[in-house]
Amino acid sequence: MSLTKETMRHALAGVAGVDGKDLVSSGALLWSSVCDTYASIKLQAPPGTPKPDLETLSQRARAAIEHLAQQDGTKLDSLIVEYVDHAGKVVHTSRFGAMTPVPAGTKPPAATNPSGASHGHTPIGGLKQPASKQPTPQQSASALPDVRHVIAVGAGKGGVGKSTIALNIAVGLARRGYSVGLLDGDIYGPSMPTMLNLASLDAVVHQGMLQPFFTHGIKAMTIGKLVDADKPLIWRGPMAHGAFKQLTEQTQWGDLDYLIIDLPPGTGDVSLTMAQMLQLSGAVVVCTPQKVAQDDAVRAAKMFQQLGITVLGVVENMSGFVADDGKHYDIFGRGGAEQMAQRLNVPFLGALPITMALRANSDTGDPSANFTGPSSGMDEPGKRLRDALEAMITNLEGQVALASLGSGKQRPTLSIS
């Protein structure tokens, strides 16, 4: 058995930090990495902590990891302990083992065999060291138990139909036989109580866990059912962080193939909280065709990439209006989001038109009707919307599969018939 990030985290849970609390439960352990017998950890340094105290803590962390390595029958050749302040700036570094820097002017010894003859590679001095790659929040995030894929749906600005897209993705995937959850993470302006017609339902807590609403084939939870309907949610960052964490971790989701998260617009606290908490399969960026919406969507896409989250693709919403007579009107233009996706080198998942039925179905909380139409049959605008939704979901399924292969979470299979 060899060292892993999980076993190192277990070992550090028994090490008291500067504040007396263990490094894991206190949140002081920000990041850990191990490759063979080389390990590194990043810790949050309380403001004003003297360097000798940090060195003492490094020694305790080293002892705990070395003890773990000995129990597993492995060897710890090198450990780097890096301390950062609240802004992420490195304030101190402790190094143990073979990777300790050689003092200036000292010639590295040549590798020798037992007879004394030199062999192998001798390190070359004076070369520029490669820049270290900064860890992203996703690298220290945890997987949500019993959930295969977590997909965030975000946008750079409000009013582009992000919640509509998130809801229809969830319902469309459920109609294909998947077990799907929908988390209304738009803490400041939750819209799912209306779009899922939850007005007559009350939130239920069982054995300390929120029970999701089951409607239209999906499990859904929203902050909108935990506060007064007309109460403004005037929350600072820490309050939004706590609300999102509660909705995510204290909802009894059960086994899910997909959890779709409808994020607030923009690039704020909730998106960062999500990236630090949850391992995501990827994110979908929603944009309308016009240039002003594209500018903000680019920021959203780059935010996801900076957080270490794969951008699964871009959806162009409101890509023209289809009237009841079937005539198409490009109210906001058309094709702008697809061009933006090409510039960013990310997939384009599809374009969805506006229809009168889409608006009505959203207002009455009947998203399933976007796929089935009324009992009297589906008109031409409805067929175009349904086909566009189905194409978008098919493309999204493909991108999730590719992302899973790329991350090693899924292996290709070969079927012979």
C-alpha positions in Angstrom: 0.0 0.0 0.0 1.3 3.5 -0.8 0.5 7.0 0.6 -2.6 8.6 -0.8 -4.3 12.0 -0.4 -7.0 10.3 1.7 -4.6 8.5 4.1 -2.5 11.7 4.5 -5.7 13.6 5.4 -6.6 10.9 8.0 -3.1 11.2 9.5 -3.3 15.0 9.7 -6.7 14.8 11.4 -4.7 13.8 14.5 -2.4 16.8 14.4 -3.3 19.9 16.4 -2.8 23.2 14.6 -1.6 26.5 16.0 -5.1 27.2 17.4 -5.2 23.8 19.1 -7.8 22.3 16.7 -6.9 19.5 14.4 -5.8 20.5 10.9 -8.6 18.8 9.1 -11.8 19.7 11.0 -10.5 23.3 11.5 -10.2 23.8 7.8 -6.5 24.6 8.1 -5.6 21.8 5.6 -6.3 23.4 2.2 -4.6 21.0 -0.1 -2.5 17.8 -0.2 -0.6 16.0 -2.9 1.4 12.8 -3.1 3.4 11.1 -5.8 5.2 7.9 -4.9 7.3 8.8 -1.9 7.1 12.6 -2.4 4.4 14.5 -0.6 3.3 18.1 -0.1 0.6 19.9 1.9 -0.7 23.4 2.1 -1.9 24.9 5.4 -3.7 28.1 6.3 -1.5 30.2 8.6 -3.3 32.2 11.3 -2.4 35.9 11.0 0.7 36.8 13.0 1.9 33.3 13.7 5.6 33.3 14.5 7.8 31.3 12.1 9.2 29.0 14.9 5.6 28.0 15.7 5.0 27.1 12.0 8.2 25.1 11.9 7.1 23.2 15.1 3.7 22.5 13.4 5.5 21.2 10.3 7.5 18.8 12.4 4.3 17.4 13.9 2.8 17.0 10.5 5.9 15.3 9.2 5.9 12.9 12.2 2.3 12.0 11.6 2.8 11.3 7.9 6.0 9.4 8.4 4.3 7.2 11.0 1.5 6.5 8.6 4.0 5.6 5.9 5.8 3.2 8.2 2.5 1.5 9.0 1.8 1.1 5.3 5.3 -0.2 4.7 6.3 2.7 2.5 8.9 5.4 2.7 8.6 9.2 2.8 11.5 10.6 0.9 10.4 14.2 0.8 7.7 16.5 2.4 7.0 20.1 1.6 4.7 22.0 4.0 3.6 25.4 2.6 1.7 28.0 4.6 -0.5 30.7 3.1 -2.4 33.6 4.5 -6.1 34.4 3.9 -5.2 36.0 0.5 -3.5 32.9 -0.7 0.1 34.4 -0.4 2.8 31.9 0.7 4.2 33.1 4.0 6.4 30.2 5.0 7.7 26.9 3.6 9.2 23.9 5.4 11.0 21.3 3.4 12.1 17.8 4.6 14.0 15.1 2.8 15.8 14.8 -0.5 14.2 17.8 -2.1 15.8 20.3 0.4 17.6 22.9 -1.8 21.3 22.6 -2.1 23.2 25.6 -0.6 24.5 28.1 -3.2 28.0 27.2 -4.4 27.7 23.5 -3.4 28.3 21.0 -6.2 25.7 18.1 -6.1 27.4 14.8 -5.5 27.5 12.4 -8.5 25.5 9.1 -8.1 27.9 6.2 -7.5 27.7 2.5 -7.4 29.2 0.4 -4.5 32.6 0.3 -6.2 32.7 4.1 -6.3 32.4 4.5 -10.0 30.0 7.3 -11.0 27.0 6.5 -13.1 23.6 7.7 -14.0 22.4 11.3 -14.3 24.2 14.2 -12.6 21.9 17.3 -11.9 22.8 20.3 -14.1 23.1 23.5 -12.2 22.0 27.0 -13.4 18.8 25.8 -15.1 15.5 27.7 -14.6 13.1 25.7 -12.5 9.7 25.1 -14.0 6.9 27.3 -12.5 4.9 25.4 -10.0 1.3 24.9 -11.0 -1.1 26.5 -8.4 -3.8 24.1 -7.1 -7.4 24.9 -7.9 -10.3 24.7 -5.5 -11.5 21.6 -7.4 -8.4 19.6 -6.4 -9.4 19.7 -2.7 -13.1 19.4 -3.2 -15.0 16.3 -2.1 -17.3 14.0 -4.1 -21.0 14.1 -3.0 -21.9 10.6 -1.8 -23.9 8.5 -4.1 -24.0 11.2 -6.9 -22.2 10.2 -10.2 -22.2 13.6 -11.9 -22.6 17.1 -10.6 -23.2 19.7 -13.3 -23.4 23.5 -12.6 -25.4 25.8 -14.8 -24.2 29.3 -14.7 -24.3 32.6 -16.6 -22.4 35.9 -16.5 -25.5 38.0 -16.1 -29.1 37.6 -15.0 -32.1 37.4 -17.3 -30.6 35.0 -19.9 -32.8 32.0 -18.9 -30.2 30.1 -16.8 -32.8 28.6 -14.5 -35.0 27.6 -17.4 -32.1 25.8 -19.0 -31.1 24.1 -15.7 -34.7 22.9 -15.1 -35.2 21.6 -18.6 -31.8 19.8 -18.5 -32.9 18.0 -15.3 -36.3 17.1 -16.6 -34.9 16.0 -20.0 -32.3 13.7 -18.4 -35.0 12.2 -16.1 -37.1 11.4 -19.1 -34.2 9.4 -20.4 -34.3 7.1 -17.4 -31.7 8.8 -15.2 -32.1 9.5 -11.5 -31.8 13.3 -11.4 -31.7 16.0 -8.7 -32.0 19.7 -9.1 -30.5 22.1 -6.6 -31.8 25.7 -6.8 -28.5 27.3 -5.8 -29.7 30.8 -6.8 -29.6 31.9 -3.2 -30.7 35.5 -3.9 -33.4 34.9 -6.4 -34.8 31.3 -6.3 -37.2 30.7 -9.1 -37.8 26.9 -8.8 -40.8 27.3 -6.5 -42.7 28.9 -9.4 -41.2 26.9 -12.2 -41.9 23.6 -10.5 -45.2 24.7 -9.0 -44.2 24.0 -5.4 -46.5 26.7 -3.8 -48.8 24.2 -2.1 -45.9 22.0 -0.7 -44.0 22.5 2.5 -40.4 21.5 3.2 -40.0 18.3 5.3 -37.2 17.4 7.7 -36.7 13.8 8.5 -34.0 12.5 10.8 -32.2 15.8 10.5 -32.1 15.9 6.7 -34.2 18.0 4.3 -36.3 15.8 2.1 -36.3 16.9 -1.6 -39.5 17.6 -3.5 -40.2 14.9 -6.1 -41.9 16.4 -9.1 -41.8 15.9 -12.9 -39.5 12.9 -12.3 -36.8 14.8 -10.5 -35.8 15.5 -6.9 -35.6 19.2 -6.2 -34.6 21.5 -3.3 -34.7 25.3 -3.2 -34.0 27.9 -0.6 -37.3 29.4 -1.8 -39.2 26.8 0.2 -37.2 27.5 3.4 -38.0 31.2 3.7 -41.1 33.4 3.3 -42.0 33.7 -0.3 -42.0 37.5 -0.3 -39.0 38.0 2.0 -36.0 39.6 0.4 -32.8 37.6 0.9 -30.3 40.3 1.9 -27.3 38.1 2.7 -23.6 38.8 2.9 -21.1 36.2 1.5 -20.8 34.0 4.7 -24.6 33.7 4.9 -24.9 32.7 1.3 -22.0 30.2 1.8 -23.9 28.7 4.8 -27.2 28.5 2.9 -25.7 26.8 -0.1 -23.7 24.3 2.1 -26.9 23.4 4.0 -28.9 22.9 0.8 -26.2 20.7 -0.6 -25.0 18.6 2.3 -28.2 18.4 4.4 -30.6 17.3 1.7 -31.2 13.6 1.4 -30.5 13.2 -2.3 -30.1 9.5 -2.3 -28.6 7.8 -5.3 -28.4 10.1 -8.3 -27.0 9.9 -11.8 -27.0 13.7 -12.1 -27.3 16.6 -9.8 -27.9 19.8 -11.7 -27.1 23.0 -9.8 -28.7 26.3 -10.8 -26.2 29.0 -9.8 -26.8 32.7 -9.1 -25.7 34.9 -12.1 -22.2 36.3 -12.0 -19.0 35.2 -10.5 -19.5 35.6 -6.8 -19.4 33.7 -3.5 -21.7 30.8 -4.2 -19.7 29.7 -7.3 -16.5 29.7 -5.3 -18.2 27.8 -2.4 -19.5 25.2 -4.8 -16.0 24.7 -6.4 -14.4 24.3 -3.0 -17.1 21.9 -1.7 -18.0 19.6 -4.6 -16.2 17.7 -7.3 -18.0 18.6 -10.5 -18.2 16.8 -13.8 -18.4 20.2 -15.4 -20.4 23.4 -16.0 -22.8 24.7 -18.6 -22.7 28.4 -19.5 -25.9 30.0 -20.7 -25.9 33.0 -23.0 -28.2 34.9 -25.3 -27.1 35.9 -28.8 -26.4 39.6 -28.3 -22.9 41.0 -27.7 -23.5 42.4 -24.2 -24.5 39.0 -22.9 -21.5 37.3 -24.6 -19.1 39.6 -22.7 -20.4 38.4 -19.3 -20.7 34.8 -20.5 -17.0 34.8 -21.3 -16.2 35.9 -17.8 -18.4 33.1 -16.4 -16.6 30.5 -18.6 -13.2 31.7 -17.6 -14.3 31.7 -13.9 -15.1 28.0 -14.2 -11.8 27.2 -15.9 -9.9 29.2 -13.2 -11.6 27.2 -10.5 -10.6 23.9 -12.2 -14.1 23.1 -13.5 -14.5 21.7 -17.1 -16.7 23.8 -19.3 -19.0 21.2 -20.8 -20.4 23.7 -23.3 -22.4 26.8 -24.1 -26.1 27.0 -24.6 -27.6 29.9 -26.7 -31.0 30.7 -25.1 -33.6 32.9 -26.7 -32.2 32.1 -30.1 -35.0 33.8 -31.9 -38.8 33.8 -31.2 -41.0 31.2 -32.9 -44.5 32.5 -33.2 -47.6 30.4 -33.1 -47.8 30.5 -36.9 -44.3 28.9 -37.1 -42.5 32.1 -38.3 -39.1 32.8 -36.8 -38.1 36.3 -35.5 -34.5 37.0 -34.4 -35.3 39.4 -31.6 -31.9 39.2 -30.0 -30.0 38.1 -33.0 -28.8 34.5 -33.6 -25.6 32.5 -33.5 -23.6 34.9 -31.3 -23.2 32.3 -28.5 -22.0 29.7 -30.9 -19.3 32.1 -32.2 -18.3 32.8 -28.6 -18.0 29.1 -27.9 -15.7 28.8 -30.9 -13.5 31.6 -29.7 -13.2 30.0 -26.3 -12.6 26.6 -27.8 -15.4 25.0 -25.8 -18.3 22.9 -27.1 -21.6 24.4 -28.3 -24.5 22.4 -26.9 -27.3 24.0 -28.9 -29.7 26.9 -29.4 -33.1 27.1 -27.9 -35.8 29.4 -29.2 -38.4 31.4 -27.3 -42.0 30.2 -27.7 -45.3 31.2 -26.1 -45.7 27.7 -24.6 -42.2 27.8 -23.0 -43.1 31.0 -21.2 -46.5 29.6 -20.1 -45.1 26.2 -19.0 -42.5 28.0 -16.9 -45.1 30.3 -15.2 -47.4 27.4 -14.5 -44.7 25.0 -13.3 -45.1 22.4 -16.0 -41.7 21.8 -17.6 -42.6 18.3 -18.7 -45.0 19.9 -21.3 -42.0 21.3 -23.1 -41.2 17.7 -24.1 -44.7 16.3 -24.5 -46.9 19.3 -25.5 -50.6 19.7 -24.4 -53.0 16.7 -24.6 -54.4 18.1 -27.8 -51.0 17.7 -29.5 -47.9 19.7 -30.2 -47.9 22.6 -32.6 -44.9 23.7 -34.8 -43.3 26.0 -32.3 -43.6 23.2 -29.6 -41.9 20.7 -31.9 -39.0 23.0 -32.6 -38.5 23.6 -28.9 -38.7 19.9 -28.1 -36.2 19.0 -30.8 -33.8 21.7 -29.6 -34.1 20.5 -26.0 -33.5 16.9 -27.0 -30.5 17.8 -29.1 -29.0 19.9 -26.3 -29.4 17.1 -23.8 -27.8 14.5 -26.2 -24.8 16.8 -26.7 -24.5 17.3 -22.9 -24.6 13.6 -22.3 -21.7 13.2 -24.8 -19.6 16.0 -23.2 -20.1 14.5 -19.7 -18.9 11.1 -20.9 -15.8 12.7 -22.5 -15.1 14.7 -19.3 -15.4 11.5 -17.3 -13.0 9.7 -19.5 -10.5 12.6 -19.4 -10.6 12.7 -15.6 -10.2 8.9 -15.3 -13.6 8.5 -13.6 -14.9 6.4 -16.4 -13.3 3.8 -18.7 -14.2 3.1 -22.3 -16.1 -0.1 -22.9 -16.2 -2.4 -25.9 -19.4 -4.3 -26.7 -19.3 -7.3 -29.1 -22.5 -8.6 -30.5 
